[in-house]
């Protein structure tokens, strides 16, 4: 495991000798635009391992992506190697259809303490709720970013992340998300506490999410990548491309359904992913990712 090899993977050529906010933000930005959020392993007969060396080989050497526990565990290693004061945290991801949070943590994120302030860094959420910059851990303050306005709300030691949504200009409405989702003004993303976590606490979750019949990651094959001005995502056979703030505080959304023979080429051209095994796409969950 070589930090320079990781930097080559994310095309980062900036300085890294001083652990400051500018460097951390720059590395983070490069990571989310180079490393997809994806669960394709589940749908091509591979197991997702919660082992740092396996994650490094998969993301850095094989140029794959990963889900939260892979992306953020790799970022944890990167920032710790560079001298940052970093901690693993656990979150519970909001389920819009149930208007509820799960009983157990099902998401890994990072806290970085730097120059007397704390920041939340999460390079493993993907889709349209992926933050583009580390967020300062303060309650009730809007933190505008390219994807939209994010903010934290703290209540009795529990922190809630939410995102204010923009309107969408959909080029082909018949394939767009459901109307009730589009009418949301603000989406809760997840809740978390500041209790430090050990990677061992995520092993059960890592296994459950890739095997449980009702897991979103079992019922949907997905791959998303942040771009210079938006996001592209392949969910099942549906390719969605969003350009953020295209005009008048509105995102431009374009979707199309791919044929089976287009999948391999699309993964290579749009996400720089080449799979070793055949992908069997799935999209049976009604949960919206946008």
C-alpha positions in Angstrom: 0.0 0.0 0.0 1.6 3.2 -1.3 0.2 6.7 -0.8 1.7 7.8 -4.1 0.0 4.9 -5.9 -3.3 6.1 -4.4 -2.6 9.7 -5.5 -2.0 8.4 -9.1 -5.3 6.5 -8.9 -7.2 9.7 -8.1 -5.1 12.0 -10.3 -4.0 14.1 -7.4 -0.8 16.0 -7.9 -1.0 18.7 -5.2 1.0 19.0 -2.0 0.5 16.7 0.9 3.2 17.5 3.3 1.0 19.7 5.6 -2.2 18.3 7.0 -4.5 21.3 6.5 -8.1 21.9 5.3 -7.2 22.9 1.8 -5.2 19.7 1.2 -7.8 17.5 2.7 -10.6 19.1 0.7 -8.6 18.8 -2.5 -7.8 15.1 -2.0 -11.4 14.5 -1.1 -12.6 16.2 -4.3 -10.3 14.1 -6.4 -11.4 10.9 -4.7 -15.1 11.3 -5.3 -14.5 12.2 -9.0 -12.2 9.2 -9.6 -13.6 6.5 -7.4 -17.2 5.4 -8.0 -19.7 4.6 -5.3 -20.8 1.1 -6.4 -22.0 -2.3 -5.2 -21.3 -4.2 -8.5 -19.4 -6.9 -6.7 -22.7 -8.2 -5.2 -24.1 -8.6 -8.7 -21.2 -10.2 -10.4 -20.5 -13.0 -7.9 -17.8 -11.3 -5.7 -17.7 -10.7 -2.0 -17.1 -7.3 -0.5 -14.3 -7.6 2.0 -13.9 -5.3 5.0 -10.1 -5.6 4.9 -7.9 -2.6 4.2 -5.5 -4.4 1.9 -8.3 -5.9 -0.1 -10.0 -2.6 -0.4 -6.7 -0.9 -1.5 -6.2 -3.6 -4.2 -9.7 -3.3 -5.4 -10.0 0.5 -5.6 -6.4 1.5 -6.3 -4.9 -1.3 -8.3 -8.0 -2.7 -10.0 -9.5 0.8 -10.5 -12.9 -0.2 -9.1 -15.2 1.7 -6.7 -16.8 0.7 -3.5 -19.5 1.4 -1.0 -19.3 3.5 2.2 -17.2 1.0 4.2 -14.7 0.7 1.4 -14.4 4.3 0.3 -14.3 5.8 3.7 -12.0 3.1 5.2 -9.6 3.8 2.4 -9.8 7.6 3.0 -9.3 6.9 6.7 -6.0 5.2 5.9 -5.0 8.0 3.5 -5.6 10.8 5.9 -4.1 9.0 8.9 -1.0 8.3 6.8 -0.8 12.0 6.0 -1.0 12.9 9.7 -4.6 13.9 10.2 -6.5 13.3 13.5 -9.3 11.1 12.2 -12.0 9.0 13.7 -14.5 6.4 12.3 -18.1 7.2 13.1 -21.3 5.1 12.5 -24.6 6.4 11.0 -28.1 5.2 10.3 -29.3 6.1 6.8 -32.8 7.6 6.5 -35.5 5.5 4.7 -37.9 7.9 3.0 -40.6 5.3 2.2 -40.8 4.4 5.9 -40.0 7.9 7.3 -37.7 6.2 9.7 -34.1 5.3 10.5 -32.9 1.7 11.0 -32.2 0.3 14.5 -28.6 -0.5 13.8 -25.8 1.6 12.2 -25.5 0.8 8.5 -23.1 3.6 7.2 -19.5 4.5 8.0 -18.3 8.1 7.9 -15.3 10.0 9.1 -14.6 12.8 11.6 -11.5 14.9 11.3 -10.3 17.3 14.0 -8.2 20.1 12.5 -7.1 23.5 13.9 -9.6 23.5 16.7 -12.6 22.5 14.5 -14.3 19.2 13.6 -15.2 18.2 10.1 -17.4 15.3 8.8 -16.0 13.7 5.7 -18.0 11.1 3.8 -16.8 9.9 0.4 -19.0 6.9 0.4 -22.6 8.0 0.1 -22.8 8.4 -3.7 -25.7 9.4 -5.9 -27.2 12.9 -5.5 -26.6 13.1 -1.7 -22.8 12.9 -1.9 -21.1 15.9 -0.2 -18.4 17.5 -2.3 -16.5 19.1 0.5 -15.8 18.2 4.1 -18.5 19.7 6.3 -17.8 21.6 9.5 -19.5 20.0 12.4 -21.8 22.8 13.4 -25.6 22.6 14.0 -28.2 24.6 12.1 -25.9 26.4 9.6 -26.4 26.0 5.8 -23.3 24.8 4.1 -23.8 25.4 0.3 -21.9 23.1 -2.0 -22.2 22.4 -5.8 -24.7 19.6 -5.3 -26.9 21.8 -3.1 -27.2 23.1 0.5 -26.2 20.6 3.2 -26.6 21.2 6.9 -26.4 19.4 10.3 -29.0 19.6 13.0 -28.0 18.4 16.5 -30.6 17.2 19.1 -29.5 15.8 22.4 -26.2 14.5 21.1 -27.6 13.0 17.9 -26.6 14.7 14.6 -28.8 14.8 11.5 -27.5 15.4 8.0 -30.0 16.9 5.5 -29.8 18.3 2.0 -32.0 21.1 0.6 -33.1 19.9 -2.9 -33.2 22.0 -6.0 -35.9 21.8 -8.7 -35.2 19.5 -11.6 -35.5 20.1 -15.3 -36.1 16.5 -16.6 -35.5 16.1 -20.3 -37.5 12.8 -20.5 -40.1 12.9 -17.8 -41.5 9.4 -18.4 -38.2 7.9 -16.9 -37.8 10.4 -14.1 -38.2 9.7 -10.3 -41.6 9.6 -8.8 -43.5 12.9 -8.3 -43.6 12.7 -4.5 -39.8 12.5 -4.4 -39.5 15.5 -6.8 -41.7 17.5 -4.6 -39.5 17.1 -1.5 -37.9 20.4 -0.4 -35.4 18.9 2.0 -34.3 15.3 2.4 -32.9 13.8 5.6 -29.8 11.8 4.7 -28.7 10.1 7.9 -28.2 10.5 11.7 -25.1 9.8 13.7 -23.5 10.3 17.0 -19.9 11.3 17.8 -19.1 7.9 19.5 -15.8 6.7 18.0 -16.1 3.4 16.2 -13.8 0.5 15.4 -13.8 -1.1 12.0 -14.7 -4.4 13.7 -18.1 -2.9 14.5 -19.0 -2.8 10.8 -18.3 -6.4 9.9 -21.8 -7.6 10.7 -23.3 -4.7 8.7 -20.9 -5.3 5.8 -22.1 -8.9 5.6 -25.8 -8.2 6.1 -26.1 -5.5 3.5 -24.7 -7.8 0.8 -26.8 -10.8 1.6 -30.1 -9.8 3.2 -33.0 -10.2 0.6 -34.5 -6.8 1.5 -31.2 -4.9 1.4 -31.2 -2.0 -1.0 -27.8 -3.2 -2.2 -29.2 -6.6 -3.0 -32.3 -5.3 -4.8 -30.4 -2.7 -6.8 -27.1 -2.8 -8.7 -25.7 0.7 -8.7 -22.7 2.7 -9.7 -22.4 6.5 -9.4 -19.6 8.9 -10.0 -19.4 12.6 -9.2 -18.3 14.7 -12.3 -16.9 18.2 -12.6 -20.4 19.7 -12.6 -22.8 16.9 -11.6 -23.2 13.2 -11.3 -23.7 10.1 -13.5 -25.3 6.9 -12.1 -26.2 3.5 -13.5 -28.9 1.8 -11.5 -30.0 -1.5 -12.9 -30.2 -0.7 -16.6 -31.1 3.0 -16.1 -28.3 5.6 -16.8 -29.0 9.0 -15.2 -26.8 12.0 -15.8 -27.4 15.2 -13.7 -25.9 18.6 -14.3 -26.1 20.6 -11.1 -27.5 24.1 -11.0 -27.9 24.1 -14.8 -30.0 27.3 -14.7 -32.0 29.3 -12.3 -31.3 27.0 -9.3 -32.4 24.0 -11.3 -30.6 20.7 -12.0 -30.7 19.2 -15.5 -31.6 15.5 -15.4 -31.4 13.1 -18.4 -32.0 9.3 -18.2 -32.1 6.5 -20.6 -32.5 2.7 -20.4 -29.5 0.7 -21.6 -29.6 -2.6 -23.5 -27.6 -5.5 -22.0 -25.0 -5.2 -24.6 -24.4 -1.5 -23.7 -23.6 -2.1 -20.0 -20.0 -3.2 -20.3 -19.1 -0.3 -22.6 -21.0 2.2 -20.5 -19.2 1.1 -17.3 -15.9 1.6 -19.0 -16.6 4.9 -20.7 -18.7 6.6 -18.0 -17.2 5.2 -14.9 -13.7 3.8 -15.9 -14.7 0.4 -14.5 -13.8 -2.9 -16.1 -15.3 -5.9 -14.3 -13.6 -9.3 -14.1 -16.9 -11.1 -13.9 -20.2 -10.7 -15.7 -22.6 -8.2 -14.2 -26.2 -9.3 -13.7 -28.1 -6.0 -13.3 -30.9 -5.7 -10.7 -33.4 -2.9 -9.9 -36.4 -4.3 -8.0 -36.5 -1.8 -5.1 -38.8 1.2 -5.4 -36.6 3.3 -3.2 -35.5 6.5 -5.0 -31.8 7.4 -5.0 -32.3 10.9 -6.3 
